[in-house]
Amino acid sequence: VALVMYLIYRSGWMSSAYISAEARFMANFNERNLQRGRDDDIEWLDEKLYVEQIECAEALAGKSLRQLEWGRQFSVNVIKVIRGRRTFNMPSGNLELRKGDQLYLLGRAEDLRSLRLSLGIQEAMELPSLRQFTAGQSDEATDVYAFAIPVGKDSTLRGKSIRDSGLRERYDCMILGVQRDKLPI
């Protein structure tokens, strides 16, 4: 019996069954929300995600964004770095930080708070949502934008994974999420 359980576990059948059940639950849940027609209750990604600005301290200087692993540890991404007169929008993981760099971080409020606590940074009074942040920018050359890209029947993106789409490499952008049937995933 133990051998059979071990083989089932190693085959990935249990994990695929779990993922399938979870997908069915989410589809049913989303379908119920759509049938109710309650768009007022839906929060879109640009309203759920917040932007925080911090200054790069001496302890972070000399490290690349990849080495910090903030995305993995805290689900927080650096969307912009300002270094003097130079701006890096959607910087790659290879960008090495310098003391005094202004970092703009994107994440959920609780994830940004966890990162602040780990860095010993005082809590911000009020964080702007991504929507508020993008609306409040004033320099077109260094602005960060949030766009929705429809993927229709004839789209070159249809049927591709996010990684295989090549959007990050071609356009220096970050995919925040996917919206299907009016609901964010």
C-alpha positions as CSV (number, residue, x, y, z in Angstrom):
1,V,0.0,0.0,0.0
2,A,2.8,2.4,0.9
3,L,4.6,1.6,-2.4
4,V,1.4,2.3,-4.4
5,M,0.8,5.6,-2.5
6,Y,4.4,6.6,-3.1
7,L,4.1,5.9,-6.9
8,I,0.9,7.9,-7.1
9,Y,2.5,10.8,-5.2
10,R,5.6,10.7,-7.5
11,S,3.5,10.5,-10.7
12,G,2.0,13.9,-10.1
13,W,-1.5,12.6,-10.3
14,M,-2.4,14.0,-6.9
15,S,-1.1,17.5,-7.7
16,S,-2.8,17.5,-11.1
17,A,-6.0,16.4,-9.5
18,Y,-5.7,19.2,-6.9
19,I,-5.0,21.8,-9.5
20,S,-7.9,20.6,-11.6
21,A,-10.3,20.8,-8.6
22,E,-9.0,24.3,-7.7
23,A,-9.5,25.4,-11.3
24,R,-13.0,24.1,-11.4
25,F,-13.8,25.8,-8.1
26,M,-12.4,29.2,-9.3
27,A,-14.4,28.8,-12.6
28,N,-17.6,28.1,-10.7
29,F,-16.9,31.0,-8.3
30,N,-16.2,33.4,-11.1
31,E,-19.3,32.2,-13.0
32,R,-21.5,32.9,-10.0
33,N,-20.1,36.4,-9.6
34,L,-20.7,37.1,-13.3
35,Q,-24.3,35.8,-13.1
36,R,-24.9,38.1,-10.1
37,G,-23.7,41.0,-12.2
38,R,-21.9,42.6,-9.3
39,D,-19.1,44.5,-10.9
40,D,-19.0,46.8,-7.9
41,D,-17.6,44.0,-5.7
42,I,-14.7,43.3,-8.1
43,E,-11.3,44.9,-7.4
44,W,-9.1,45.1,-10.5
45,L,-5.3,44.6,-10.3
46,D,-4.5,48.3,-10.6
47,E,-6.6,48.8,-7.4
48,K,-5.2,45.9,-5.5
49,L,-1.6,46.7,-6.1
50,Y,0.2,49.6,-4.4
51,V,3.4,51.5,-5.2
52,E,5.9,52.5,-2.5
53,Q,9.1,54.6,-2.9
54,I,12.1,53.8,-0.8
55,E,15.7,55.0,-0.9
56,C,18.5,52.5,-1.4
57,A,20.4,52.2,1.8
58,E,24.1,51.4,2.1
59,A,23.3,47.7,3.0
60,L,21.6,47.2,-0.4
61,A,24.2,49.0,-2.5
62,G,26.2,46.8,-4.8
63,K,23.5,44.1,-4.9
64,S,21.5,43.3,-8.1
65,L,17.7,43.1,-8.0
66,R,18.0,39.4,-8.7
67,Q,20.2,38.9,-5.6
68,L,17.7,40.6,-3.3
69,E,15.0,38.1,-4.3
70,W,12.2,40.4,-3.2
71,G,9.8,38.9,-5.8
72,R,10.3,35.4,-4.5
73,Q,10.4,36.3,-0.8
74,F,7.8,39.1,-0.6
75,S,5.9,39.1,-3.9
76,V,7.2,42.7,-4.4
77,N,8.7,43.9,-7.7
78,V,10.8,46.9,-8.5
79,I,9.0,48.8,-11.3
80,K,11.3,51.9,-11.4
81,V,14.7,53.0,-10.3
82,I,15.7,56.6,-10.4
83,R,19.5,57.3,-10.2
84,G,20.2,61.0,-10.4
85,R,18.9,62.0,-13.8
86,R,18.6,58.5,-15.1
87,T,15.5,56.4,-14.9
88,F,15.2,52.7,-15.3
89,N,11.6,51.6,-15.9
90,M,10.9,47.9,-15.4
91,P,14.6,47.2,-14.6
92,S,16.0,43.7,-15.2
93,G,17.3,41.6,-12.4
94,N,20.8,42.4,-13.4
95,L,20.5,46.1,-12.4
96,E,23.0,46.7,-9.6
97,L,21.8,49.1,-6.9
98,R,23.7,52.2,-5.7
99,K,23.3,54.1,-2.4
100,G,20.7,56.8,-2.9
101,D,18.8,55.2,-5.7
102,Q,15.1,55.8,-5.5
103,L,13.2,52.5,-5.8
104,Y,9.6,52.2,-6.7
105,L,8.1,48.9,-5.4
106,L,4.9,47.3,-6.6
107,G,3.0,44.8,-4.5
108,R,0.0,44.2,-2.3
109,A,-0.1,46.4,0.8
110,E,0.7,43.5,3.2
111,D,3.6,42.4,1.1
112,L,5.1,45.9,1.0
113,R,4.7,46.1,4.7
114,S,6.5,42.8,5.2
115,L,9.4,44.0,3.1
116,R,9.6,47.3,5.0
117,L,9.7,45.4,8.3
118,S,12.5,43.2,7.1
119,L,14.5,46.3,5.9
120,G,13.8,48.2,9.1
121,I,12.0,51.0,7.2
122,Q,9.3,53.1,8.9
123,E,5.8,52.4,7.6
124,A,4.4,54.7,5.0
125,M,1.4,56.8,5.9
126,E,-0.7,56.0,2.8
127,L,0.3,54.1,-0.3
128,P,-1.1,55.0,-3.7
129,S,-2.7,52.3,-5.7
130,L,-1.1,51.5,-9.1
131,R,-4.0,53.3,-10.7
132,Q,-3.4,56.4,-8.6
133,F,0.4,56.2,-9.2
134,T,0.1,56.0,-12.9
135,A,-2.5,58.8,-13.0
136,G,-0.2,61.1,-10.9
137,Q,2.9,60.9,-13.0
138,S,4.0,64.0,-14.9
139,D,7.1,63.2,-17.0
140,E,6.2,61.3,-20.2
141,A,9.8,60.2,-20.7
142,T,10.0,58.4,-17.4
143,D,6.3,57.5,-16.7
144,V,5.2,53.9,-15.9
145,Y,2.0,52.8,-17.5
146,A,-0.5,50.0,-16.9
147,F,-2.3,48.6,-20.0
148,A,-4.7,45.8,-20.7
149,I,-3.8,43.9,-23.9
150,P,-6.8,41.9,-25.4
151,V,-5.9,38.5,-26.6
152,G,-8.4,37.6,-29.4
153,K,-8.7,34.7,-31.7
154,D,-6.1,36.0,-34.2
155,S,-3.6,37.3,-31.5
156,T,0.0,36.0,-31.7
157,L,-0.2,35.6,-27.9
158,R,-3.2,33.2,-27.9
159,G,-2.2,29.8,-26.6
160,K,1.2,30.9,-25.4
161,S,2.4,30.9,-21.8
162,I,3.5,34.2,-20.3
163,R,7.1,33.1,-20.5
164,D,6.8,32.1,-24.2
165,S,5.1,35.3,-25.2
166,G,8.4,37.2,-25.1
167,L,6.6,40.4,-23.9
168,R,9.2,41.1,-21.1
169,E,12.1,40.8,-23.5
170,R,10.6,42.7,-26.4
171,Y,8.9,45.6,-24.6
172,D,10.6,45.9,-21.1
173,C,7.2,45.3,-19.4
174,M,5.9,43.3,-16.5
175,I,2.7,41.2,-16.7
176,L,0.7,41.8,-13.5
177,G,-2.1,39.4,-14.1
178,V,-4.6,37.9,-16.5
179,Q,-8.3,38.9,-16.7
180,R,-10.8,36.4,-18.1
181,D,-14.5,37.0,-18.3
182,K,-14.3,40.3,-16.5
183,L,-12.5,38.8,-13.5
184,P,-8.8,39.0,-12.6
185,I,-6.8,35.8,-12.2
